[in-house]
């Protein structure tokens, strides 16, 4: 079954080619492929932010690139974006666009080494220009959690390196005291991450209802009941039932089962159902909308915060990361990981891949899946999942239409090599657990776990003490903006200086991708 959302997306240009594929070139790329420069002008989608399963695109219908894309956030308690930016901010953003255009002309056409050297000689942005970039997409709001229950404060921000940005954020209430927060880090294009940002939250709500039908409570454990027969094998409830039957010895809990079923079913729709639908119709007009999200890929991390049960459950597929900020009794801050990066650096993942593909010495090559993909778990990425005959049938046409990652990896013999099934972490919240950070790997490329929590802890402490001295610690009212600023102001030796961020943000895309990744952050402050 293919979602109508996928079937009807207006993603085909006048020539029939998919719009705005990313170069994915440079440091930390998830996909190893063609690093040739792409022209940023022309048909590009505007930066978007999905909240509660609602996606708003700006400018005209379809996908258009805007120098100053706006983000509207829809959902309960979320501040409206109808306020007009100040003339000073607009002037600063226009100045940034002009400086980046000039810098791009200097960098285009240079060999890699010379381009890197020249990028370091670019002029710095002003502090006002940096502030305009950092504040353009920040949002803060409070979430009510029921009568008498403490509120949650939510701070979010995104700063792009790719053009367009390939990260998406999403949040949605699941119940009066239960909330979903997600980050989706796209690679090989934005189309897969975009689909996840709009469709995963509604599917998770459906999955929770299906699990409630599937199971009966037995203390803290969950067991199957007679409702199993009501669940269709082609929906998320059927996926949950299948997961239970595949592991009869596991006593699933409600939220972990629903999250796992949602991730598995969503990827099945994106990769397998879309392929079946196109093979049925062979309609070239729907090819990009149906198969584009399958060719591109995305990591996905979802945190479900339950203020009544006092717990957070994290489902992770890929290398985004969730951290818990804990305030110790002596006033120090401690970082606790609520997820593990799923890459070849993770010994458990390497062992799993080797076990699933025995006698294939190249299953992990150069630290990547078959030498190409960095995360060992991901949504989409059909080049690591589709049968070989389907790839031979469709990849040449898809490649001609602009999907440049529609290529078969070497030594492709026993697919699928990549799974979207998440690893689940469940944590009982205590009184010293103060905040949860959910972010794409662009943040952790710049800061360690301890630096993330330590910097954010200093921000909380300073603001609690009423300090407003416009220093790096206190100048931002938004916690996510503070964290992004800290990340981009820190050099490789851990030293902080505002000249670092003024230089990094001056480098235009796609060249900026060699120095920094897209950064997307959600911070959930507990017990407000």
KEDREN-977480 format. One line per 10 residues: their letters; for each residue x, y, z of C-alpha. Coordinates in steps of 0.02 Angstrom, whole numbers, plus 50000, padded with zeros to 5 digits. Layout:
REM KEDREN-977480
a) X Y Z | ...
END
This chain:
REM KEDREN-977480
xxxxxxxxxx) 50000 50000 50000 | 50071 50169 49948 | 50026 50325 50045 | 49927 50457 49950 | 50053 50582 50019 | 50190 50497 49920 | 50083 50474 49766 | 50031 50656 49752 | 50188 50753 49799 | 50222 50889 49668
xxxxxxxxxx) 50407 50852 49650 | 50427 50843 49462 | 50491 50991 49366 | 50447 51047 49192 | 50576 50930 49118 | 50520 50784 49224 | 50680 50781 49324 | 50686 50774 49512 | 50733 50939 49588 | 50871 50987 49709
xxxxxxxxxx) 50983 50838 49736 | 51121 50871 49862 | 51305 50850 49828 | 51339 50767 49996 | 51520 50817 49973 | 51645 50842 50109 | 51680 50802 50289 | 51569 50676 50375 | 51464 50633 50224 | 51347 50486 50249
xxxxxxxxxx) 51351 50442 50064 | 51508 50413 49964 | 51482 50464 49785 | 51503 50599 49655 | 51572 50755 49739 | 51556 50868 49588 | 51481 51039 49617 | 51296 51068 49589 | 51224 51236 49540 | 51126 51304 49688
xxxxxxxxxx) 51016 51419 49585 | 50863 51358 49493 | 50736 51239 49563 | 50766 51211 49748 | 50641 51178 49886 | 50624 51303 50026 | 50681 51258 50201 | 50539 51176 50294 | 50493 51125 50470 | 50364 50991 50503
xxxxxxxxxx) 50265 50999 50663 | 50128 50878 50711 | 50133 50798 50540 | 50099 50961 50448 | 50222 51022 50317 | 50217 51199 50252 | 50311 51249 50096 | 50340 51430 50052 | 50341 51528 49890 | 50257 51443 49743
xxxxxxxxxx) 50190 51266 49730 | 50325 51136 49706 | 50503 51162 49761 | 50588 51330 49746 | 50748 51388 49826 | 50739 51550 49924 | 50888 51644 49990 | 50793 51682 50149 | 50674 51535 50172 | 50544 51554 50308
xxxxxxxxxx) 50489 51418 50426 | 50312 51406 50492 | 50279 51291 50639 | 50106 51220 50665 | 50053 51132 50824 | 49984 51165 50997 | 50072 51301 51098 | 50194 51339 50956 | 50226 51525 50926 | 50159 51597 50765
xxxxxxxxxx) 50282 51646 50631 | 50173 51784 50564 | 50282 51919 50641 | 50384 52012 50512 | 50572 52011 50532 | 50649 52178 50570 | 50723 52280 50431 | 50892 52261 50515 | 50879 52072 50510 | 50821 52070 50329
xxxxxxxxxx) 50964 52186 50280 | 51088 52074 50370 | 51023 51918 50282 | 51031 52005 50114 | 51209 52056 50151 | 51252 51874 50192 | 51178 51817 50027 | 51281 51945 49931 | 51442 51898 50021 | 51412 51713 49991
xxxxxxxxxx) 51378 51742 49807 | 51543 51835 49792 | 51633 51698 49890 | 51558 51562 49781 | 51628 51646 49625 | 51800 51643 49705 | 51787 51459 49754 | 51701 51382 49603 | 51818 51294 49485 | 51965 51284 49604
xxxxxxxxxx) 52048 51118 49641 | 52003 51043 49809 | 52161 51093 49902 | 52164 51270 49832 | 51978 51290 49866 | 52003 51243 50047 | 52146 51366 50065 | 52047 51504 49980 | 51896 51471 50092 | 52004 51509 50243
xxxxxxxxxx) 52047 51678 50168 | 51867 51734 50144 | 51811 51887 50239 | 51719 51863 50403 | 51534 51895 50427 | 51489 52030 50551 | 51416 51985 50720 | 51247 52056 50664 | 51250 51943 50510 | 51289 51791 50617
xxxxxxxxxx) 51147 51835 50735 | 51026 51853 50589 | 51069 51679 50526 | 51057 51598 50698 | 50893 51683 50743 | 50806 51656 50575 | 50734 51486 50619 | 50736 51478 50808 | 50575 51437 50901 | 50531 51420 51085
xxxxxxxxxx) 50367 51369 51164 | 50290 51281 51313 | 50190 51121 51304 | 50048 51097 51428 | 50047 50922 51501 | 49880 50911 51590 | 49804 50983 51746 | 49933 51011 51881 | 50072 50928 51782 | 50236 51019 51749
xxxxxxxxxx) 50256 51094 51577 | 50388 51057 51449 | 50486 51195 51367 | 50540 51163 51188 | 50679 51257 51098 | 50723 51218 50918 | 50839 51283 50784 | 50915 51235 50616 | 51065 51305 50523 | 51098 51235 50350
xxxxxxxxxx) 51258 51191 50260 | 51179 51098 50115 | 51070 51198 49995 | 50934 51153 50023 | 50950 51088 50200 | 50925 50900 50214 | 50876 50896 50399 | 50696 50899 50458 | 50620 50917 50631 | 50450 50858 50692
xxxxxxxxxx) 50350 50858 50852 | 50177 50795 50893 | 50068 50764 51046 | 50025 50579 51063 | 49918 50598 51220 | 49887 50733 51350 | 50049 50689 51439 | 50145 50603 51299 | 50241 50691 51161 | 50349 50643 51013
xxxxxxxxxx) 50505 50740 50960 | 50598 50687 50803 | 50750 50733 50699 | 50774 50665 50523 | 50945 50687 50443 | 50932 50659 50257 | 51070 50606 50139 | 51080 50582 49951 | 50943 50714 49941 | 50805 50778 50054
xxxxxxxxxx) 50654 50678 49992 | 50661 50534 50116 | 50684 50647 50268 | 50542 50757 50210 | 50424 50609 50202 | 50473 50553 50375 | 50443 50725 50447 | 50263 50729 50388 | 50210 50547 50400 | 50299 50464 50545
xxxxxxxxxx) 50206 50553 50686 | 50032 50508 50622 | 50090 50329 50594 | 50158 50321 50771 | 49988 50376 50838 | 49906 50241 50733 | 50034 50114 50794 | 49999 50152 50977 | 49814 50124 50948 | 49850 49961 50856
xxxxxxxxxx) 49963 49900 50995 | 49824 49937 51120 | 49712 49823 51017 | 49846 49692 51001 | 49894 49675 51182 | 49820 49659 51356 | 49910 49719 51510 | 49986 49591 51629 | 50072 49696 51760 | 50210 49789 51671
xxxxxxxxxx) 50218 49664 51528 | 50115 49650 51370 | 50041 49491 51300 | 49945 49454 51141 | 49755 49442 51148 | 49615 49391 51032 | 49622 49557 50942 | 49768 49495 50838 | 49653 49438 50698 | 49588 49615 50673
xxxxxxxxxx) 49758 49681 50619 | 49792 49683 50432 | 49964 49620 50380 | 49988 49774 50270 | 49969 49908 50405 | 50070 49961 50555 | 49965 49853 50671 | 50005 49701 50567 | 50189 49748 50577 | 50177 49754 50767
xxxxxxxxxx) 50095 49583 50768 | 50231 49513 50656 | 50366 49582 50769 | 50288 49496 50919 | 50271 49330 50829 | 50452 49338 50769 | 50512 49354 50950 | 50387 49261 51059 | 50505 49259 51207 | 50514 49450 51217
xxxxxxxxxx) 50391 49538 51331 | 50367 49698 51232 | 50320 49860 51315 | 50190 49969 51231 | 50292 50118 51170 | 50447 50020 51114 | 50337 49901 51014 | 50241 50044 50934 | 50401 50138 50890 | 50484 49985 50815
xxxxxxxxxx) 50329 49942 50713 | 50317 50122 50652 | 50497 50130 50594 | 50488 49961 50507 | 50321 49995 50424 | 50368 50170 50369 | 50524 50107 50282 | 50425 49968 50200 | 50307 50097 50126 | 50448 50209 50067
xxxxxxxxxx) 50556 50072 49991 | 50453 49917 49952 | 50274 49976 49928 | 50328 50120 49817 | 50427 49999 49708 | 50279 49882 49692 | 50164 50027 49648 | 50277 50090 49511 | 50306 49917 49441 | 50117 49898 49433
xxxxxxxxxx) 50083 50062 49342 | 50248 50100 49251 | 50186 50280 49251 | 50335 50394 49215 | 50238 50544 49282 | 50240 50468 49458 | 50417 50399 49454 | 50503 50540 49548 | 50367 50558 49681 | 50356 50371 49712
xxxxxxxxxx) 50538 50321 49702 | 50632 50480 49748 | 50611 50452 49936 | 50673 50273 49913 | 50830 50325 49818 | 50875 50457 49946 | 50896 50409 50128 | 50881 50473 50304 | 50931 50437 50481 | 50790 50453 50606
xxxxxxxxxx) 50784 50479 50793 | 50622 50495 50892 | 50606 50530 51078 | 50438 50500 51163 | 50426 50597 51326 | 50290 50543 51447 | 50267 50664 51593 | 50142 50552 51682 | 50250 50395 51675 | 50407 50503 51701
xxxxxxxxxx) 50503 50418 51562 | 50580 50449 51394 | 50589 50314 51260 | 50710 50343 51115 | 50706 50250 50949 | 50860 50276 50841 | 50900 50226 50663 | 51066 50299 50606 | 51186 50423 50686 | 51081 50563 50757
xxxxxxxxxx) 51094 50567 50945 | 50992 50599 51103 | 51072 50658 51265 | 51005 50681 51440 | 51069 50827 51544 | 51082 50777 51727 | 51117 50902 51866 | 51224 50818 51998 | 51212 50855 52183 | 51373 50957 52182
xxxxxxxxxx) 51308 51069 52043 | 51406 50990 51901 | 51321 50929 51742 | 51329 50752 51674 | 51289 50692 51498 | 51196 50527 51480 | 51174 50452 51307 | 50998 50396 51264 | 51053 50324 51096 | 51203 50246 51012
xxxxxxxxxx) 51269 50297 50842 | 51241 50156 50718 | 51395 50159 50609 | 51541 50043 50577 | 51625 50120 50730 | 51493 50033 50836 | 51560 49857 50871 | 51384 49788 50896 | 51332 49850 50725 | 51486 49779 50640
xxxxxxxxxx) 51454 49610 50722 | 51273 49614 50667 | 51318 49655 50488 | 51448 49517 50484 | 51325 49393 50558 | 51189 49437 50433 | 51308 49429 50284 | 51434 49290 50322 | 51583 49264 50208 | 51563 49440 50133
xxxxxxxxxx) 51726 49524 50178 | 51673 49690 50099 | 51508 49710 50193 | 51600 49844 50294 | 51734 49923 50184 | 51827 50085 50223 | 51714 50106 50374 | 51555 50106 50269 | 51422 49983 50213 | 51492 49908 50052
xxxxxxxxxx) 51613 50054 50051 | 51476 50183 50025 | 51353 50218 50166 | 51412 50276 50337 | 51260 50232 50445 | 51222 50046 50458 | 51037 50082 50486 | 50935 50206 50385 | 50768 50240 50302 | 50763 50237 50113
xxxxxxxxxx) 50931 50201 50029 | 50854 50075 49910 | 51024 50046 49829 | 51062 49942 49985 | 50890 49858 49992 | 50807 49830 49823 | 50832 49665 49731 | 50967 49675 49598 | 50845 49648 49455 | 50741 49798 49511
xxxxxxxxxx) 50897 49906 49518 | 50950 49852 49344 | 50775 49890 49281 | 50751 50063 49358 | 50917 50139 49406 | 50971 50193 49230 | 50810 50292 49207 | 50814 50363 49383 | 50994 50417 49360 | 50951 50505 49198
xxxxxxxxxx) 50811 50597 49288 | 50933 50671 49413 | 50937 50541 49552 | 51125 50524 49549 | 51131 50397 49691 | 51029 50274 49588 | 51181 50162 49567 | 51217 49986 49627 | 51357 49968 49756 | 51501 49849 49721
xxxxxxxxxx) 51492 49670 49788 | 51302 49679 49802 | 51252 49498 49827 | 51137 49472 49978 | 51021 49622 50002 | 50955 49702 50105 | 51113 49768 50187 | 51033 49912 50280 | 50883 49909 50398 | 50773 50046 50471
xxxxxxxxxx) 50731 49942 50625 | 50777 50055 50773 | 50874 50022 50931 | 50766 50069 51080 | 50825 50149 51243 | 50703 50175 51386 | 50748 50289 51531 | 50652 50325 51691 | 50664 50511 51727 | 50723 50569 51898
xxxxxxxxxx) 50719 50738 51985 | 50896 50779 51929 | 50858 50747 51744 | 50839 50923 51678 | 50836 50919 51488 | 50843 50808 51334 | 50942 50857 51178 | 50887 50780 51013 | 51002 50828 50870 | 51075 50776 50703
xxxxxxxxxx) 51258 50727 50692 | 51307 50899 50629 | 51303 50957 50810 | 51411 50813 50872 | 51537 50840 50733 | 51580 50999 50826 | 51549 50958 51010 | 51570 50805 51121 | 51428 50743 51231 | 51506 50824 51384
xxxxxxxxxx) 51530 50988 51290 | 51348 50988 51233 | 51277 50959 51407 | 51409 51066 51492 | 51378 51215 51377 | 51191 51200 51394 | 51206 51178 51582 | 51305 51341 51592 | 51167 51426 51492 | 51034 51364 51614
xxxxxxxxxx) 51137 51413 51766 | 51175 51587 51699 | 50995 51623 51655 | 50933 51556 51820 | 51053 51677 51905 | 50987 51821 51799 | 51150 51848 51706 | 51129 51945 51543 | 51300 52008 51495 | 51288 51964 51309
xxxxxxxxxx) 51430 51839 51325 | 51434 51676 51229 | 51350 51594 51379 | 51202 51713 51399 | 51172 51810 51239 | 51041 51691 51166 | 50867 51673 51239 | 50840 51511 51143 | 50930 51358 51213 | 50949 51277 51042
xxxxxxxxxx) 51021 51437 50968 | 51146 51444 51111 | 51200 51266 51073 | 51219 51296 50886 | 51318 51454 50920 | 51431 51361 51040 | 51458 51220 50914 | 51505 51336 50771 | 51613 51447 50883 | 51723 51303 50941
xxxxxxxxxx) 51882 51260 50846 | 51962 51088 50831 | 52061 51115 50991 | 51904 51152 51091 | 51937 51339 51102 | 51790 51458 51081 | 51803 51618 50982 | 51670 51711 50884 | 51789 51729 50737 | 51766 51541 50708
xxxxxxxxxx) 51579 51554 50677 | 51599 51716 50578 | 51717 51624 50460 | 51619 51460 50449 | 51454 51545 50407 | 51538 51651 50274 | 51580 51497 50169 | 51440 51469 50041 | 51360 51303 49996 | 51407 51181 49926
xxxxxxxxxx) 51585 51221 49982 | 51531 51244 50163 | 51494 51057 50170 | 51681 51023 50182 | 51687 51121 50344 | 51521 51088 50430 | 51359 50990 50412 | 51177 51042 50429 | 51137 51063 50614 | 50962 51034 50683
xxxxxxxx) 50926 51035 50869 | 50776 51010 50982 | 50794 51037 51170 | 50657 50979 51286 | 50671 51056 51458 | 50584 50952 51591 | 50483 51006 51744 | 50447 51185 51692
END
